Amino acid sequence: MRGSLLRTGGMAALAALILCNALPAAEARDGIGVGGAAALGVLGGVVAGSAIASANNGYYPGQPVYRAPPPAYVEEVCHFERRGYIDPYGYEHVRRVRVCE
């Protein structure tokens, strides 16, 4: 977790440094003006916000976002039958047996 946070923070700092050095300095006589400065500020805020939001992914790796509902319960069709058998002593018995199909 700490390594990921340091790596993300380092990448954000590097991106901010590159963006600040890539833009030329605005001058009063032929600069970008108030509207341009506001637009660049909004763009920088969007870029920084999206970098922070993507770094704080709340999902645990490996957990599916959507889980299928459990399968519907299918009731077995069962009934009782009477079956006769002869025990080892030669006596005949009738037993109720549950039979499921």
N, C-alpha and C positions, 0 to 999 in steps of 0.2 A: 504494500500500500504506500509506504513512504517513498520507495523508488519511483513508483508511478506518479506520485504527487510532485516529486522533485523534477522528474522528466517533463511533466506537463507544465510546471511553472517555468522551467528553463526554456521550453519551446515558446511559451507565451512571451517571455522577456525577449527572446531572440527575434520573434516576429515584430514586437513593438519597436525594438531597436532598428530593424531593417526598414519598417514603415516610416519611422521618424527621420532616418537618414536619406531615404529615397526621395522624399519630397523636397523641392527647393524652398528656400526661405521666402516668405511673403514680404513684399516691400509695399510701402504706403503708396507710392506713385503708380505702380502698375501691378499690384498684387492680385490675389484671388478675390478679395472683397469679403464682406461680412457673410453673404449667402454661401460663398464657396467654403469659407472656414467652418460655418455651421454644418454644411453637407459633409465635409471631411470629418468633423467631430462625430456626427451621427454614424458615418461609415465605420470609423474606428471603434465606436461603441458596439456596433453590431458584430464586428469581427471579434472583438475581445469577449463579448457576451456569448457568442456561439462557441468559441474555444473553451470557455469555462463550462458551459452547459454540456458540451460533448465529453469533457473530462470527468464530470460527475455523473457517470452512468449509474443509475440506481438498480439495474438488474444484475442479479448474481449470474456469473457466467455458467452456462449450462442449463439454466432454468428456462423452460419455455414460457413465452408470454401468454400464449393461449393454450389451455388444456382442453382436450375433447371431453365431453361429458361421459360419465361412466356408462357402460353398455346397459341397455334395458334388461330387466330381469325377465327371463323366460322360464315360465313355470313348467316343470316336468309333468308329463301325463303319467300318473301312477295309479295302480289299482291292486287290490288284494286277491290272491287266488288260493284255493285250498288244494294242497298237494299231499298225497299220501306217500309214506315211506315205511320201510321195515327196519327196525333197529337190529343191532347185532344179536339180540336174544330171540329174534323171530317174531316179535310183536309188531302189529301194524298200527301206525299212528297217522293222524291227519293234522297237518300244520298249516297255519295261514302264512303266506309268503307275499311280501310286497314286490310287485313287478313294475318297473318303470321302462317306458319305451322311448 
